[in-house]
């Protein structure tokens, strides 16, 4: 009898081990497959841009990036976010933009600490902080969600609902990311007092700024104000005020097509009349939403082809050095995600997150685990340090293929 019981217990234990092993293998497969799809499409873009094929030259990639940013991505955001959002859901989703802000703050603190340890060459201290602190909360998460939800065996259930909810959550946080990019990041990447990042000797004394530029501008501005103040009407003053606000807060940079699409989708989706008019399947104007949806589906392959093509030029010549570049990659991919995990778990404990919505939590965790923001690289190019930012983006996206797979495995194990 005792022998029979012992055999039964050993059989149960072995079955549990087999189930646990199969569960672990299944989780790894679900987590790694989306990354493998991303890598495959990026590799095809790399191949198309290589000198052996040369179908995607630099000009072609620039046009493709412009098409994605100006048309395909806004169409995807408008169709998916507009269909998913309601006023009640917007109230429930309040933690998504807060999570983006908290992620930028925690990442910047980690970046500041790392920069103090590695001592990047002058004048790239603030660039190091930005490259660690600001992650990609838009394009890469959208690609991952799309690849994950396409698999019928994904743990989030119905593929269509999985994709719609995931895209809506990610899009809802993008407007905050744009404001951070064009205010905080734009300010952090201001050129040094020498006026340029191209400084041959990082130890040289700081040069005095040119003395001719400022005095020339001050009298002109003063005289212009004196000559026009007496003539300008109240309407003119109001127009000048709005122009000042528009330029002061860099609204032109903030109001980019994806952000306009997000705001429009939130407004129209939150008003029941407009939602029934545009976004429901039997709506009179649903053909427009469906057209945007068709165009939006082309965003994922196009952006991955462009991203892979951009890697063909390699890291280029960077003044950051191996030590600083390695520190940025290590901090962005391995130090920032645990801090984000702590933020999301604490918010869950405090009851800030919608109960039972695992996709919501997964998107929050993804926002902390992405490589450095491509748009932050664009801002860096605008401020004159694009070469160093491009080198970081090259290496961080290479290593992110492996780190993202590991973090996704961990997150799925935590959620399921």
C-alpha positions in Angstrom: 0.0 0.0 0.0 2.8 2.4 1.0 4.6 1.5 -2.2 1.5 2.3 -4.3 1.0 5.7 -2.6 4.7 6.5 -3.1 4.4 5.6 -6.9 1.3 7.8 -7.1 3.0 10.8 -5.5 6.1 10.4 -7.7 3.8 10.3 -10.7 2.1 13.5 -9.6 5.4 15.3 -9.0 6.7 14.2 -12.4 3.5 15.4 -14.1 3.8 18.8 -12.3 7.4 19.1 -13.5 6.4 18.3 -17.0 3.5 20.8 -16.9 5.8 23.4 -15.4 8.4 22.7 -18.1 5.8 22.9 -20.9 4.4 26.1 -19.4 7.9 27.7 -19.2 8.7 26.7 -22.8 5.3 28.0 -24.0 6.0 31.3 -22.2 9.4 31.6 -23.8 8.0 30.8 -27.2 5.2 33.4 -26.9 7.8 36.0 -25.7 10.5 35.3 -28.2 8.4 34.9 -31.3 7.4 38.6 -31.6 11.1 39.6 -31.1 12.0 37.1 -33.8 9.5 38.6 -36.2 10.8 42.1 -35.5 14.4 40.9 -36.0 13.4 39.2 -39.3 11.7 42.3 -40.7 14.6 44.5 -39.6 17.1 42.1 -41.2 15.1 42.3 -44.5 15.3 46.1 -44.3 19.0 45.9 -43.6 19.4 43.6 -46.7 17.3 45.9 -48.9 19.5 48.9 -47.9 22.9 47.1 -48.3 25.1 47.9 -51.2 24.5 44.4 -52.7 20.7 45.1 -53.1 20.4 48.9 -52.7 16.6 49.1 -53.0 16.4 51.2 -49.9 19.0 53.9 -50.2 19.3 56.8 -47.7 16.8 59.0 -49.6 14.4 56.1 -49.9 14.5 55.4 -46.1 14.0 59.1 -45.4 10.9 59.1 -47.6 9.7 55.9 -46.0 10.2 57.4 -42.5 8.3 60.5 -43.5 5.4 58.4 -44.9 5.2 56.3 -41.7 5.3 59.4 -39.4 3.0 61.6 -41.4 0.4 59.1 -42.6 0.6 55.5 -41.6 1.2 55.9 -37.8 -1.5 58.6 -37.4 -4.0 56.4 -39.3 -3.3 53.5 -37.0 -3.6 55.6 -33.9 -6.8 57.3 -35.1 -8.6 54.0 -36.0 -7.5 51.9 -33.1 -7.7 54.5 -30.3 -10.9 56.0 -31.5 -12.7 52.7 -31.6 -11.4 51.7 -28.1 -11.7 54.9 -26.1 -14.7 56.3 -24.2 -14.9 59.0 -21.6 -15.2 56.4 -18.9 -12.1 54.5 -20.2 -10.1 57.7 -20.4 -10.8 58.2 -16.7 -9.8 54.6 -16.0 -6.6 55.0 -18.1 -5.3 58.0 -16.2 -2.2 56.1 -15.0 -0.8 55.6 -18.5 0.4 59.2 -19.1 1.5 59.3 -15.4 3.5 56.1 -16.0 5.2 57.8 -19.0 6.2 60.8 -16.8 7.4 58.6 -13.9 9.4 56.4 -16.3 11.1 59.5 -17.7 11.9 60.8 -14.2 13.2 57.4 -12.9 15.2 56.8 -16.1 16.7 60.3 -15.9 17.7 59.8 -12.2 19.4 56.5 -13.2 21.0 58.3 -16.1 22.3 61.0 -13.9 23.8 58.5 -11.5 25.4 56.5 -14.3 26.8 59.6 -16.0 28.4 60.7 -12.7 30.1 57.3 -12.5 31.3 56.9 -16.1 32.1 60.6 -16.6 31.2 60.9 -20.4 33.4 63.3 -22.4 32.5 66.9 -22.5 29.9 68.1 -23.6 27.9 64.8 -23.6 26.9 64.6 -19.9 23.2 65.6 -20.5 23.1 63.5 -23.7 24.0 60.5 -21.7 21.2 61.2 -19.2 18.7 61.6 -22.0 19.8 58.4 -23.9 19.2 56.4 -20.7 16.1 58.2 -19.4 13.9 58.5 -22.5 12.7 55.2 -24.0 10.6 54.4 -27.1 7.0 54.4 -25.9 5.4 54.4 -29.3 6.8 52.6 -32.4 8.6 49.6 -30.8 5.8 48.7 -28.3 3.2 48.9 -31.2 5.3 46.5 -33.2 5.7 44.1 -30.3 1.9 44.2 -29.4 1.0 43.6 -33.1 3.4 40.6 -33.4 2.3 39.2 -30.1 -1.5 39.5 -30.7 -1.2 38.0 -34.2 -0.3 34.7 -32.6 -3.6 32.8 -31.9 -2.1 31.2 -28.8 -1.2 34.5 -27.2 -2.1 34.7 -23.5 -4.3 37.8 -23.8 -7.1 36.0 -25.7 -8.9 37.2 -28.8 -6.3 38.5 -31.3 -8.5 41.4 -32.5 -9.3 42.6 -29.0 -5.7 42.1 -27.9 -4.4 44.3 -30.8 -7.1 47.0 -30.4 -6.7 47.3 -26.6 -2.9 47.2 -26.8 -2.7 49.9 -29.5 -5.2 52.1 -27.7 -3.2 51.9 -24.5 0.1 52.7 -26.2 -1.4 55.5 -28.3 -3.0 57.1 -25.2 0.4 57.7 -23.7 2.1 59.1 -26.8 1.0 62.7 -26.5 2.7 62.9 -23.1 5.9 61.5 -24.6 5.8 64.1 -27.3 5.5 66.9 -24.8 8.5 65.5 -22.8 10.6 65.2 -26.0 10.0 68.7 -27.2 10.3 70.4 -23.8 12.5 68.5 -21.4 14.7 66.7 -24.0 14.9 69.8 -26.2 16.1 71.8 -23.2 18.6 69.1 -22.0 20.3 68.9 -25.4 20.9 72.6 -25.8 24.4 73.1 -27.3 27.2 74.1 -24.8 28.4 77.6 -24.3 30.8 77.2 -27.2 27.8 77.0 -29.5 28.5 73.5 -30.9 29.0 69.9 -29.8 32.0 69.6 -32.2 34.7 70.3 -29.8 38.1 68.8 -30.5 39.6 69.0 -27.0 37.1 68.2 -24.2 39.5 69.7 -21.6 40.0 73.1 -23.2 38.7 76.1 -21.3 35.2 77.3 -22.1 35.2 79.9 -24.7 33.4 83.1 -24.2 30.2 83.4 -26.3 30.3 85.7 -29.3 29.8 89.3 -28.1 28.4 90.6 -31.4 25.3 88.4 -31.6 23.3 89.4 -28.5 23.8 93.2 -28.6 22.8 93.2 -32.3 19.5 91.5 -31.5 18.4 93.5 -28.4 18.1 97.0 -29.9 16.3 95.5 -32.9 13.7 93.9 -30.7 13.4 96.9 -28.5 13.0 99.3 -31.5 10.5 97.1 -33.1 8.3 97.0 -30.0 8.6 100.8 -29.5 7.6 101.5 -33.1 4.7 99.1 -33.2 3.2 99.3 -29.7 1.5 102.6 -30.4 0.1 101.4 -33.7 -0.9 97.9 -32.9 -4.6 97.3 -32.2 -5.9 95.0 -29.5 -6.5 92.3 -32.1 -2.9 92.6 -33.2 -1.7 92.3 -29.6 -3.9 89.2 -29.1 -2.4 87.7 -32.2 1.1 88.4 -31.0 0.3 86.8 -27.7 -0.9 83.6 -29.3 2.2 83.6 -31.6 4.4 84.0 -28.5 2.7 81.1 -26.7 2.9 79.0 -29.9 6.7 79.6 -30.2 7.5 79.7 -26.5 6.0 76.2 -25.8 7.2 74.8 -29.1 3.7 73.8 -30.1 4.8 73.3 -33.7 7.2 70.5 -32.6 4.6 69.1 -30.1 1.7 69.0 -32.5 3.1 66.4 -34.8 0.7 64.2 -36.9 0.7 61.2 -34.4 -0.1 63.6 -31.5 -2.9 65.3 -33.5 -4.3 61.9 -34.4 -4.3 60.8 -30.7 -6.0 64.0 -29.6 -8.6 63.8 -32.4 -9.3 60.2 -31.7 -9.7 60.8 -27.9 -12.1 63.8 -28.5 -14.2 62.0 -31.1 -14.2 58.7 -29.3 -15.2 60.2 -26.0 -18.3 62.0 -27.5 -21.0 59.4 -28.0 -22.5 61.2 -31.0 -19.2 61.3 -32.9 -18.4 57.7 -31.9 -21.6 56.5 -33.4 -21.0 58.6 -36.5 -17.4 57.5 -37.2 -16.2 54.5 -35.2 -18.9 51.9 -34.8 -19.1 49.3 -37.6 -22.6 50.4 -38.7 -21.7 54.2 -38.6 -22.3 56.3 -41.7 -18.6 57.4 -41.8 -17.1 54.0 -40.8 -15.6 53.7 -44.3 -13.2 56.5 -43.3 -12.2 54.6 -40.1 -11.8 51.4 -42.0 -9.6 53.1 -44.6 -7.4 54.5 -41.8 -7.2 51.0 -40.4 -6.1 49.5 -43.7 -3.4 52.2 -44.1 -2.4 51.7 -40.4 -1.7 48.0 -41.0 1.1 49.0 -43.3 2.9 51.0 -40.5 4.5 48.0 -38.8 6.4 46.5 -41.8 7.3 49.9 -43.2 8.8 51.2 -40.0 10.8 48.0 -39.4 12.2 48.0 -42.9 13.3 51.6 -42.4 14.7 50.8 -38.9 16.7 47.9 -40.3 17.9 50.0 -43.3 19.1 52.7 -40.9 21.5 50.1 -39.3 23.3 49.5 -42.6 25.5 52.6 -42.1 26.8 51.2 -38.8 27.4 53.2 -35.6 29.5 55.8 -37.5 32.1 58.0 -35.8 31.1 58.9 -32.3 33.0 60.9 -29.6 31.2 59.2 -26.7 33.7 56.3 -26.5 33.2 52.6 -25.7 32.9 53.1 -22.0 30.0 55.6 -22.1 28.2 53.8 -24.9 28.3 50.5 -23.0 27.1 52.2 -19.9 24.1 53.7 -21.7 23.2 50.4 -23.2 23.6 48.6 -19.8 21.6 51.2 -17.9 18.8 51.6 -20.5 18.2 47.9 -21.0 19.0 46.4 -17.6 18.7 49.1 -14.9 15.7 51.1 -16.0 13.2 48.1 -16.4 13.5 46.9 -12.8 12.7 50.5 -11.6 9.7 50.5 -13.9 8.6 47.1 -12.6 8.7 48.5 -9.1 6.6 51.6 -10.2 3.9 49.4 -11.9 3.7 46.9 -9.0 3.4 49.6 -6.4 0.6 51.3 -8.5 -1.2 47.9 -8.7 -0.9 47.5 -4.9 -2.3 51.0 -4.4 -5.3 50.2 -6.6 -4.4 52.7 -9.3 -4.8 50.2 -12.2 -8.0 48.8 -13.7 -8.7 45.4 -11.9 -8.1 42.3 -14.0 -6.8 44.1 -17.1 -3.5 42.3 -17.8 -2.9 43.9 -21.2 -3.0 47.3 -19.4 -0.3 46.2 -17.0 1.7 44.6 -19.8 1.7 47.9 -21.8 2.8 49.8 -18.6 5.7 47.4 -18.1 6.7 47.6 -21.8 6.9 51.4 -21.6 9.9 50.9 -19.1 11.6 48.2 -21.1 12.1 49.7 -24.5 15.4 50.9 -26.1 16.2 54.6 -26.4 13.6 56.7 -28.2 14.2 57.2 -31.9 12.5 60.6 -31.6 15.0 61.6 -28.9 17.7 60.9 -31.6 15.8 63.2 -34.0 15.8 66.0 -31.3 19.5 65.3 -30.8 20.1 65.8 -34.5 18.2 69.0 -34.4 20.4 70.2 -31.5 23.7 69.2 -33.2 24.7 65.9 -31.5 22.9 63.6 -33.9 26.1 61.6 -34.7 26.5 60.4 -31.1 22.8 59.8 -30.7 22.8 57.6 -33.9 25.7 55.5 -32.6 23.8 54.9 -29.3 20.6 54.1 -31.2 22.4 51.6 -33.4 23.9 49.6 -30.5 21.0 49.8 -28.1 18.6 48.4 -30.7 20.9 45.6 -31.5 21.2 44.5 -27.8 17.5 45.3 -27.2 16.5 42.3 -29.2 17.8 40.0 -26.5 16.9 42.2 -23.5 13.3 42.7 -24.6 12.8 38.9 -25.0 14.0 38.3 -21.5 11.8 41.1 -20.0 8.7 39.9 -21.9 9.3 36.4 -20.5 9.5 37.8 -17.0 6.4 40.0 -17.4 4.3 37.2 -18.8 5.3 35.0 -15.9 4.4 37.7 -13.4 1.0 38.4 -15.1 0.0 34.8 -15.8 
